[in-house]
Amino acid sequence: MPKKTVAKKGTFGAGLIEGMKLVAAHNRGEVDLEQVWPKPVDVKAIRKGVKMSQAEFSRAYGISKRALQEWEQGGRQPDSAARAYLTVIAKEPAVVRRALERGDDSLLIW
């Protein structure tokens, strides 16, 4: 006969109830809830931070010019992989360019 799993009182259930109370209060306009993820990324600010035109940025970092335009105009947001890539570009643009300039052979792991 399988053993019954006993859930700890006051942990998951209490958290779930508290969360639902917050949602209900938000729906009534009583509280504002902070958006945790994904926060919008300012692609245009990143591009301007590296002082490049859309065409230059697109070529240098291998990003579709059309996707770049849509991100900058707010038509859509980058997916999580593109968001991570843009974050690295924003912090270390020269490192990313150097890595990309080395070609595919330097990126292979044997």
C-alpha positions as CSV (number, residue, x, y, z in Angstrom):
1,M,0.0,0.0,0.0
2,P,1.6,3.4,-1.0
3,K,2.3,5.9,1.7
4,K,0.3,9.1,1.7
5,T,2.2,12.3,1.2
6,V,1.3,14.8,3.8
7,A,1.7,18.4,2.7
8,K,3.1,20.9,5.2
9,K,0.4,23.1,6.6
10,G,0.6,26.8,5.8
11,T,3.1,26.7,3.0
12,F,1.9,26.2,-0.5
13,G,-1.8,26.6,0.3
14,A,-1.3,29.8,2.3
15,G,0.9,31.2,-0.5
16,L,-1.7,30.4,-3.1
17,I,-4.5,32.0,-1.1
18,E,-2.4,35.1,-0.5
19,G,-1.6,35.3,-4.2
20,M,-5.2,35.0,-5.1
21,K,-6.1,37.8,-2.6
22,L,-3.6,40.0,-4.4
23,V,-5.0,39.2,-7.8
24,A,-8.5,40.0,-6.6
25,A,-7.4,43.3,-5.0
26,H,-5.6,44.2,-8.3
27,N,-8.7,43.5,-10.3
28,R,-10.7,45.8,-8.0
29,G,-8.0,48.5,-8.6
30,E,-6.9,48.5,-4.9
31,V,-3.2,47.5,-5.6
32,D,-0.7,47.7,-8.4
33,L,1.2,44.5,-9.1
34,E,4.8,44.8,-10.4
35,Q,5.6,43.0,-13.6
36,V,8.5,40.7,-12.8
37,W,9.3,39.0,-16.1
38,P,9.7,39.8,-18.9
39,K,10.3,43.5,-18.4
40,P,10.4,45.4,-21.7
41,V,13.9,45.8,-23.1
42,D,14.8,49.1,-24.8
43,V,16.4,47.8,-27.9
44,K,16.8,51.3,-29.4
45,A,18.7,52.5,-26.3
46,I,21.0,49.5,-26.6
47,R,21.7,50.2,-30.2
48,K,22.2,53.9,-29.6
49,G,24.5,53.1,-26.7
50,V,26.9,51.4,-29.1
51,K,26.5,54.3,-31.6
52,M,25.3,52.3,-34.6
53,S,22.6,52.6,-37.2
54,Q,20.0,49.8,-37.5
55,A,21.9,48.5,-40.5
56,E,25.3,48.5,-38.7
57,F,23.8,46.9,-35.6
58,S,22.1,44.3,-37.6
59,R,25.3,43.4,-39.5
60,A,27.6,43.6,-36.5
61,Y,25.5,41.4,-34.3
62,G,23.7,39.1,-36.8
63,I,20.2,40.3,-35.9
64,S,17.6,40.6,-38.6
65,K,17.1,44.3,-39.5
66,R,13.3,43.7,-39.7
67,A,13.2,42.1,-36.2
68,L,15.3,45.1,-34.9
69,Q,12.8,47.5,-36.4
70,E,9.8,45.7,-34.9
71,W,11.5,45.6,-31.5
72,E,12.3,49.3,-31.6
73,Q,8.9,50.3,-32.8
74,G,7.2,48.2,-30.0
75,G,5.5,45.8,-32.4
76,R,6.9,42.9,-30.5
77,Q,9.5,42.2,-27.8
78,P,12.6,40.0,-28.2
79,D,12.2,36.4,-27.0
80,S,14.2,35.3,-24.0
81,A,17.3,34.2,-26.0
82,A,17.4,37.5,-27.9
83,R,16.8,39.4,-24.7
84,A,19.8,37.7,-23.1
85,Y,21.9,38.4,-26.2
86,L,20.9,42.1,-26.2
87,T,21.8,42.3,-22.5
88,V,25.3,41.0,-23.2
89,I,25.6,43.4,-26.2
90,A,24.6,46.3,-23.9
91,K,27.2,45.4,-21.3
92,E,30.1,44.2,-23.5
93,P,29.5,45.2,-27.1
94,A,33.2,44.9,-28.1
95,V,33.5,41.4,-26.6
96,V,30.5,40.2,-28.6
97,R,31.9,41.8,-31.8
98,R,35.3,40.2,-31.3
99,A,33.7,36.8,-30.6
100,L,31.6,37.0,-33.8
101,E,34.5,38.2,-35.9
102,R,36.6,35.1,-35.1
103,G,34.4,32.9,-37.2
104,D,32.6,29.7,-36.5
105,D,35.8,27.6,-35.8
106,S,36.6,29.5,-32.6
107,L,33.1,28.7,-31.2
108,L,33.4,24.9,-31.7
109,I,33.9,22.9,-28.5
110,W,35.7,19.6,-29.0
